[in-house]
């Protein structure tokens, strides 16, 4: 899929999905909704929908062929029309290539401090389940990046062991970056492609955004082994790659499962970590403080070689691989973790009240992309250049960095997840 601004003149005319895989009911429903809107528009005294609304409608039409999910009804802010908005694209759809991958033993990497101790509780629960079903396992408890590195670096994938990570998005972030370094070394030594590593992820953190994007939640943990490990199946997922350029001109690679935020998101993450209050509340407070600070960044944004913003003012920039971040913030509500595409949201308003309203909509239902303050894009490579005097703050899955330029793309050959 080529990156493009989805305006009314380039409605989707084709899809790569075979006819037998198309959800005809969903397609028909969306067509009826759009047809109903055209009829209403001809007889309506309301102003024309803004460009962002139209762009999202066309994107919605494209996603009709790809998303197997419930559709909700909502009203547009401009003309009160009813449209369908897939807020949480389903990971388990017919586009996936699913295959069986048996294993002989489970190697558990448990972060006991994740989620305020939730990782340890869930890890103990999984141990009981594995014991009950007589599945061989080795449990490793650690919150140290050095211990993570030693464990994952020496893991015996050739011995048909399954690597299970019980923790939050931070634990997954550490695991992915270690696996990426290992894969690079193996490719260089073997001079041939390396198979994706088998990985099981269990929600043991606070936000658990990646686990949520592939259909896992805390409720499913109680029967996780019975449901997913007795007859294990795996599927490939997209892992984001982020190449940062520091003030000295050096490039560094990082891999992420969820998202990367430049400017606003980086400063909010730093503020939140200084607040000793509950997870969700501290990020709300930090976001509010950042909005009222009236800080604006000057950036250039290039998607698949096409410049969509040239030294423009931006309040909020985020690149997503999943539909929600921060435990429920729906910055890019139609992102999918297995479509080979990254989603980008840009927000700008010189009015504090409007920025607060847009961010509240993003947290509530993801319908902020209807607002004129937002621009929504999708692409395989997203390049963001900062024109600020000093390196700009950014965060990747909750880890803080500084950069002058960043390039996001996708790696679909790093891991296969058990589902």
MOBEL-V643646 format. One record per residue. N is the residue number from 0. RES is the residue in one small letter. PHI is phi in whole degrees, -180 to 180 (999 if undefined). Layout:
# MOBEL-V643646
n:res:phi
N:RES:PHI
N:RES:PHI
This chain:
# MOBEL-V643646
n:res:phi
0:x:999
1:x:-87
2:x:-70
3:x:-165
4:x:-79
5:x:-86
6:x:-107
7:x:-60
8:x:-81
9:x:-124
10:x:-62
11:x:-64
12:x:-112
13:x:-152
14:x:-145
15:x:-83
16:x:-82
17:x:-66
18:x:-56
19:x:-71
20:x:-97
21:x:-77
22:x:-79
23:x:-65
24:x:-64
25:x:-67
26:x:-61
27:x:-63
28:x:-62
29:x:-67
30:x:-63
31:x:-65
32:x:-66
33:x:-69
34:x:-65
35:x:-63
36:x:-66
37:x:-61
38:x:-66
39:x:-66
40:x:-65
41:x:-66
42:x:-107
43:x:-103
44:x:-96
45:x:-72
46:x:-66
47:x:-61
48:x:-61
49:x:-73
50:x:-63
51:x:-64
52:x:-61
53:x:-65
54:x:-63
55:x:-71
56:x:-60
57:x:-68
58:x:-64
59:x:-63
60:x:-62
61:x:-68
62:x:-69
63:x:-55
64:x:-80
65:x:-116
66:x:-103
67:x:-101
68:x:-157
69:x:-69
70:x:-113
71:x:-104
72:x:-100
73:x:-147
74:x:-106
75:x:-74
76:x:-69
77:x:-95
78:x:-126
79:x:61
80:x:-75
81:x:-102
82:x:-134
83:x:-95
84:x:-130
85:x:-76
86:x:-76
87:x:-129
88:x:-54
89:x:-78
90:x:-72
91:x:-91
92:x:-119
93:x:-76
94:x:-79
95:x:-76
96:x:-98
97:x:-100
98:x:-146
99:x:-78
100:x:-145
101:x:-67
102:x:-140
103:x:-102
104:x:-154
105:x:-103
106:x:-101
107:x:-96
108:x:-114
109:x:-110
110:x:-95
111:x:-70
112:x:-98
113:x:-68
114:x:62
115:x:65
116:x:98
117:x:-67
118:x:-60
119:x:-68
120:x:-63
121:x:-69
122:x:-61
123:x:-63
124:x:-63
125:x:-65
126:x:-61
127:x:-63
128:x:-67
129:x:-64
130:x:-65
131:x:-60
132:x:-93
133:x:57
134:x:-98
135:x:-60
136:x:-154
137:x:-132
138:x:-101
139:x:-123
140:x:-99
141:x:-168
142:x:-116
143:x:-89
144:x:-63
145:x:-68
146:x:-68
147:x:-58
148:x:-63
149:x:-61
150:x:-70
151:x:-70
152:x:-63
153:x:-103
154:x:-65
155:x:-94
156:x:-72
157:x:-68
158:x:-82
159:x:61
160:x:-90
161:x:-106
162:x:-88
163:x:-115
164:x:-111
165:x:-111
166:x:179
167:x:-98
168:x:-65
169:x:-67
170:x:-66
171:x:-66
172:x:-58
173:x:-62
174:x:-63
175:x:-62
176:x:-70
177:x:-70
178:x:-63
179:x:-64
180:x:-65
181:x:-64
182:x:-64
183:x:-62
184:x:-66
185:x:-65
186:x:-64
187:x:-69
188:x:-75
189:x:-87
190:x:56
191:x:-156
192:x:-60
193:x:-104
194:x:-63
195:x:-59
196:x:-79
197:x:-75
198:x:-140
199:x:-112
200:x:-117
201:x:-123
202:x:-69
203:x:-124
204:x:-104
205:x:-98
206:x:-84
207:x:55
208:x:-70
209:x:-67
210:x:-60
211:x:-63
212:x:-68
213:x:-107
214:x:93
215:x:-101
216:x:-146
217:x:-62
218:x:-64
219:x:-74
220:x:-64
221:x:-63
222:x:-127
223:x:-60
224:x:-63
225:x:-63
226:x:-81
227:x:-117
228:x:-108
229:x:-69
230:x:-130
231:x:-66
232:x:-131
233:x:-128
234:x:-145
235:x:-73
236:x:-132
237:x:-80
238:x:-118
239:x:-75
240:x:-118
241:x:-125
242:x:-106
243:x:-100
244:x:-111
245:x:-87
246:x:-66
247:x:-91
248:x:86
249:x:-87
250:x:-104
251:x:-132
252:x:-101
253:x:-137
254:x:-112
255:x:-141
256:x:-98
257:x:-112
258:x:-161
259:x:-137
260:x:-116
261:x:-113
262:x:83
263:x:-52
264:x:-63
265:x:-66
266:x:-70
267:x:-64
268:x:-62
269:x:-67
270:x:-62
271:x:-63
272:x:-68
273:x:-90
274:x:-96
275:x:-89
276:x:-129
277:x:-56
278:x:-46
279:x:-64
280:x:-68
281:x:-67
282:x:-74
283:x:-66
284:x:-64
285:x:-63
286:x:-65
287:x:-62
288:x:-64
289:x:-70
290:x:-64
291:x:-71
292:x:-71
293:x:63
294:x:-74
295:x:-124
296:x:-106
297:x:-104
298:x:-139
299:x:-116
300:x:-122
301:x:-123
302:x:-119
303:x:50
304:x:86
305:x:-108
306:x:-79
307:x:-105
308:x:-148
309:x:-116
310:x:50
311:x:-100
312:x:-81
313:x:-139
314:x:-97
315:x:-140
316:x:-135
317:x:-147
318:x:-110
319:x:-122
320:x:-105
321:x:-131
322:x:-76
323:x:-141
324:x:-140
325:x:62
326:x:79
327:x:154
328:x:-78
329:x:-96
330:x:-62
331:x:-125
332:x:-68
333:x:-112
334:x:-67
335:x:-127
336:x:-88
337:x:-142
338:x:-112
339:x:72
340:x:-131
341:x:-103
342:x:-109
343:x:-127
344:x:-122
345:x:-117
346:x:-131
347:x:-154
348:x:-160
349:x:-87
350:x:-106
351:x:-60
352:x:-62
353:x:-70
354:x:-63
355:x:-63
356:x:-63
357:x:-66
358:x:-66
359:x:-65
360:x:-65
361:x:-64
362:x:-77
363:x:-75
364:x:-149
365:x:78
366:x:-89
367:x:-64
368:x:-70
369:x:-78
370:x:-78
371:x:-68
372:x:-76
373:x:-114
374:x:-129
375:x:-119
376:x:-135
377:x:-136
378:x:-171
379:x:-89
380:x:-137
381:x:-122
382:x:-115
383:x:-124
384:x:-115
385:x:-90
386:x:-109
387:x:-77
388:x:-66
389:x:-105
390:x:-54
391:x:-92
392:x:-74
393:x:-153
394:x:-135
395:x:-126
396:x:50
397:x:87
398:x:-102
399:x:-93
400:x:-145
401:x:-131
402:x:-154
403:x:-109
404:x:-156
405:x:-146
406:x:-124
407:x:-107
408:x:-152
409:x:-120
410:x:-121
411:x:-101
412:x:-116
413:x:-86
414:x:-138
415:x:-119
416:x:-103
417:x:-77
418:x:-128
